[in-house]
Amino acid sequence: MCTARRGVTIELACTYLPSGERQPHRVDAKGVPPVLVVGTTGDAATPYEEAMSLAEQFPGGMLLTYEGLGHTAYGRSNSCVESKVDAYLIGLKKIRPDATC
C-alpha cells in the first residue's frame, strides 16, 4: 500500500512503485455525444498516451492536453484548462483538435 506524508502528493510518493502489466480495453461508445478527455502529460497514474487513445475511441472525441504534472488538471486553478472544460460542460463548446494548456 502506498501512503504519502503530509505535504507530499501521491503522484510523487508512488512514482517508483511497480505498476504491473496494464491491459487496456476498447470503449464501445456508439451513439454518444462528443466527449472531452483531458490528458496530463506528467501524470504518473494515467499515462498521457492512454488519454490520447481514449479520446480517439469516442466518435467526435476531443483531447485537451495539459502540459503539467499531476493526476488531474481540472480544478487545480489552471484558468486555461478550467475555461475550456467549463465551456464544454456548460455550453457544449467544442475545442480545437490541437488544444493545449
N, C-alpha and C positions, 0 to 999 in steps of 0.2 A: 504494500500500500504506500502510495506517495503522499507525504504531507509536507506542507510548507510552513516555515516560521513566519511570524507576523512581519509584514513588510516585503516579503519575497513572494512573487507571483508563482502560481502553479506552473506556468509556462517555463519559467527558469528552473524551478525545483525538479521538474520531471524530464527535462530535456534529454538526459543521457540514459534514461531507463529503456530497456529493450521493449519494443512495441509488438513484437511477434509478426507473423505474416498477416497482411491485410488481404481480404477477399472482397473487394467492392463488387456490387451488383448493379445492373442497369435499372433505371427507373422507368416504369410504364406510366407515361403522363399524357396519353392521348386525350384531346378534348379539354385540356386545362388552359386557362388564360395565360398570357405571358408571365413568366416567373423571373424575379430578380434575385440573383445569387450574389452575395458579397464575399469575395475571396481576399484573404490577407496574405501577403507574400511572406511574412515572417511568422506564420502560425505553426507552432511546434506540435499542436494537437491534430490539425487537419491540413495536410499539405495543399498548397495553392493549386497544384495540378488536379487535385480532386474537385476543387471548386470549379475549375475550367471544365472538367468532364461533366460535372453535374449540370452546369448551365447549358452545355451542348445537348444534353439529353431531353430538355424541355423544348417543345415546339415554340419558337419565338423567345427562347430563354435569353436572358441578358446577364452579363457578368460585369459587376463593378469591382475593379481592382483597387485594394487599399495597400499602398506600399508602406508597410509598417509592421510592428510587432504585436503579438497578442492573438488570442483565440477569437476575439470578436472585434469588429470595427465600429459598429453602430452603437451609440450610447456611451461613447468614450470621449465626448467633447470634440469630435472632429467635424467641423462645420461642413466640409466638402461631402463627407460620407452622409452625414445626417440630412443635408438638404436634398441630396439625390434620392435617398431612401424615403424620406418624408414625401417628396413629390410623387414618388411611385405609389406609396401606400395611400396617400390622401387623394391624389388626382389621377392615378394610373398613368403618370407620365413616363414614357419610355426613356431609356438612357442611350447614349451613343455606344456603338459596339466596342470602342476602344476607351471607354470611360475609366479614368484613373484618378485616385485621390492620394 
